[in-house]
């Protein structure tokens, strides 16, 4: 078990990785840069992972915003030419800082509009305040698109998990589209998680929401789809579209545990180890293998930091009859203790 604290190490590595992404643009990269880059990679095994994450999030921005990467590079290059020589180093660091914002929690706003694409990298979470006063908190590896229109405020959850603190505006309902569901709210607080199979989990911690689900058609592809179903959820209730019609009550303790990720924590309450490992893997690029059926069935409880994988692994060895072994490629094996 470990206390929740905030470390700067990852942020510093992200900043260095962002600098390298920008220095490696075509036409600006030299042989000396390549030597320095290889030396930087060798300094810490986390450097390569940070660099990969920077590139992945930048690529996600390109796809979601429908803006070609070449156009953005041209924009930055034009500005760089205007500040040539004396301003080149200052521009490079400004560009790197911009990419750090993108990787650590993206907020890209198109001029003259209220459309945004927000994203977080693996292991990160961040709050974003929208122009209407609403607050969107993204969990690890999450992407949303926001469109604040005149008659409605629309959010598309592309992947991951988000919590919404919605500013009251009766004239403009707040609509969150995720997988097979649409959540409608006016002024309330709720969380939405998109599973890999496109099923959605909605949990309300204040106020009320309506969740419209669209079940897939049964049988042949030509069969007509069933009409949407609307569910009303109040504070302390949860709905999963994987089990249609099942609105369940959530205790205050369960609600606090489920939303602990907003404080950088994860809570397990007598969970099978296999499920706990699957959950903790959302916050790290490290692969964790638990192959023994008896070990997978062991129960785990406790509160852990989402950015402290070593603390989690130490907790396993303290609380359970298991040992942890690191294999090739940084893979972690959790095995029975002999």
N, C-alpha and C positions, 0 to 999 in steps of 0.2 A: 504494500500500500504506500502511497506517496501523496504529499500535499500538492495542491495546485499552485504552481508558480509560473511565471512567464520568463522564458529564456530568450536571449538575443542572438544566440548562436545561429539559428536557422535564418533569421532576418539578414545577418551579415553575409551568410553564404549566398542567399538569394540575391543580394545586391551585387556581389562579385559575379555570380552567374549571369545576371542581367547585363552587366558591363561586357562580358565576353560575347553574349548574343549579338550585341550591337557592334562590337569591334570586328566580328566575323562577317559583316555584310560585304558583298562583292565590291571590289575596287578599293577597299580601305584596309584589307588584311595583308600583312607582310610576313616574311619568313621569321623575323624577330618576334612578331606576335604569335606565330605558331609555336615557337620554342617556349615562350612564356606561358602559353595556353597549356601545353603538355606538362610543364612543371606545376602549374596550378592544379591540374587534374590529379597529379600524383600526391599532392599534399594531403588530401582527405578523400576517402571513398564516397563521401556524401556530395562532393562537387559534381560528379557526373549525373547523379540523380537530380540535383537542383537544376542543372543545365537542361536536362531532358524535360523537366517540369515547366521551365520557362518557355521552351519551344512549343510544348503541348498546349499551354494556355493561350499563347499568342496565336497558334493555329486555330484554336476554338473561336477566338475573337474574330478571326478572318471569316470563318464559315458562318457564324451566327449573324454578324453584322452585314454580310454580303458586300464587303468592301475588299477589293483585291489588295493583296499584300504589296504589289508593286506600286499602287497608288500611294499607300502610306509611306513607303520608302522614298518615293519621289518627293512627297511633301516635306519629309524630314531633310532630304538631301538639298532641296532648294533653300530651306532655311539655313542649313549648315553652310552652303556656299556664301550666303549673305554675311555670315559671321566667320568667314575663312580665316585661317592662321591664328590670329589673336583669340578668336572665340571658339576654336575647334575643340579644345579640351573641355571648356564649359558646356558646350552643346552635347558632347559625348556623355558627360555625367548626367545632364538633364534627361537625355534619352534613356539612359540606364535607369534612372530613378523612376521614369514613367513606366518602364517595363516591370520594375519591382512592384509598383502599384497593381499592374495587371496580374502578376503572378500571385501576389499576396492577397488579392481581393480586388477584382477588376471593376472599374466603374467608368465606362466609356460613354460619353454623351455626345450625340450628334448636334452640331450647332443649329439653333432655330427650332428644336423639337424637344419633346419630353420622352424620348425613347432611349433606353439604356440597356446594355448587356452587362450583367454582373457575374463574376465567377471567383471561385477560390480553388487553390491547388490542393493536392493531397496533404492531409494533416493540418489544414488551416481552417479557421472560421473567422467571420468578420461581419460587423454591422454596417449597413448602408442606409442613409436617410434619403428618402425620395423627395422630389419637389413638392409633393402634397403634404409632407410631414410624416408619412408612414415610414416605418423602419423595417427593412428586410435583413434578417440575419441568415447568412449562408453557412452550412456545415461543410465538412471536408469534400473536396472534389465535386462542387456543385456549380450549375450554370442556370441563370434565369434571364429572360428577356422581359423588359418592362415597357409598357406603352400607356402613358397617362393621357388619355383622350378627353374630349369635352363632355362626353356622355357616360363614359365608363373608364375605369382604370384596370388594365389587363396585364396579367403576368403569365408567362409561359415558363414552367419549370422543366428545363431540358434534361437535367440529370441531377441526382443527389437529393438534398434535403434543405428545407428553408423554413424559418419561422417568420411570421408576419405580424407586426403591430400596426394595425390599420387606423389611419386618421379618419375621423368621422366626416363623411360627406354624403348625405342622403341622395343628392342629385347624381352622384357618380359612384355606383357600386364597384366594389373591388373584386375582380374575378381572377382566380388562379386556375389555369389549365395545366393538368399534369396527367399524362397517360390516359386512362379511361375515365377521368373525372374532371369536373369543373366545380370549384369551391367559390361560393358567393358570400360576400360579407360587406357590411357598411362601416362599422367601427368595432373592432374586436381583435383578439389575439389567438392565433392558431399556428400549428406546424403541419407541413406537408412533406411526405417522403415518397419519392418515386423509386420503386423497386425495378430491378433489371428486367422483369417480365412485364413491365408497364402497369402493374397493379400499384395502387396508391394507398397510403395510410394518412389519415387526417386526424389530428388531435387538437381539441379546443381547450385553451386554458383561461379564456375570458370572453364573455359575450356569447353570441350565437352565430352559426353559419348554416348555409344550405349546401349540400353536396349533391350534384347531379352526376349520376353514373350512367354509362352507355355500355351495356353488356354486349359481348361479341355474339354474333349469330351462331346458333347451334346447328349441327348437321352439315349439309352440303354448303358449298360456298355461295350457291345461288339462293339459299334460304334468306328470307327477309330478316333484317336485324330487329331485335326487340326494342320497344320504345324506352327512352331514358327513364330512370327512377330518381326521385328527389328524396333525400334524407335530411332531416333537421337535427343538428347537433348543438348541444348546449355546453357550457363550461364543464369540464370534467368528463367529457365523453370522447370516444374514439371510434373511427370507422375504417375498415380495410375493404377495398373493393375486391380483394381475393375471396371474401366471404360475403356475398351480396346480402344486404338487409341486416347485417349484424352490427348494430350500434351498441357498444359496450361502455359501461361506466369505468372510469379510471380514478383511483384514489389520489388524494393530494401527494402522498409519498411517491406513487408510481409516476404521476405527472412530473414531479421534480426530477426523478431519476431519468425519465425519457428525454427531458429537455436539458440535462446537465451538460450536454455538448456545447451549449451557449457559453458556459464558463470554462470550456476546455477540458471537461471531465467526461468519463464514461462510467456507468454504474451497472454492476451485475448483481442480481438477486437470485441466487441458487440456480444459475443458468448452466446447461450442459456446456462443458468445455469447448466442444466443437462449435457451438453457436457463439460463444464468447470470442473465440479466435476469429471466426468469420467477421464479427463486428469490429474487433480491434484492427483487422487488416484494412478496413476502410480508411484508416488514418496513417498508414505507412506504406512504403513501397517494398517492404520486406515481406517475403513469402514465409508463412508459418505452416509446417506440415505436422499433423497429428493423425497418424495412420492406425494406431492400436485402438480397436473398438472400445475396450474397457476404459482407456484414457479419455477417449472422446466423450464418454458418458459421464465422467466425473463432474460434480457440481461445483460451481465457483460463485463466490460472492465478494463484493468489495467495490471500492471507488478508486479509479485510476486516472492519471493524466493521459489525455489523448496524444500528447507529444512526447511521451516517456515510455517507449517500448521496453527498454531495459528494466524499468520499474515494474512493468506488467509481468515480464518474464521472471523477475526475482520473486514477485508475489505468487506466481504459480508454484515455484519450487518451495516456497515457505508454507503455502496452504495445502498443497496437494502432494501425493506420492509420485512426483514426476521429476525428471531431469531435463535440462535444456542443452541442446548441442547445436553448434553452428557448423554447417557444411559448406560445400563449394558454392561460390556465387552469393554468399551471404544468406543462404536459406537457413531457417531456424527449424530444428526438429524438436518436438516435445514428445518424450518417450517415458515408459514406465521406469521408476527408480529401482535399481537392482541393489 
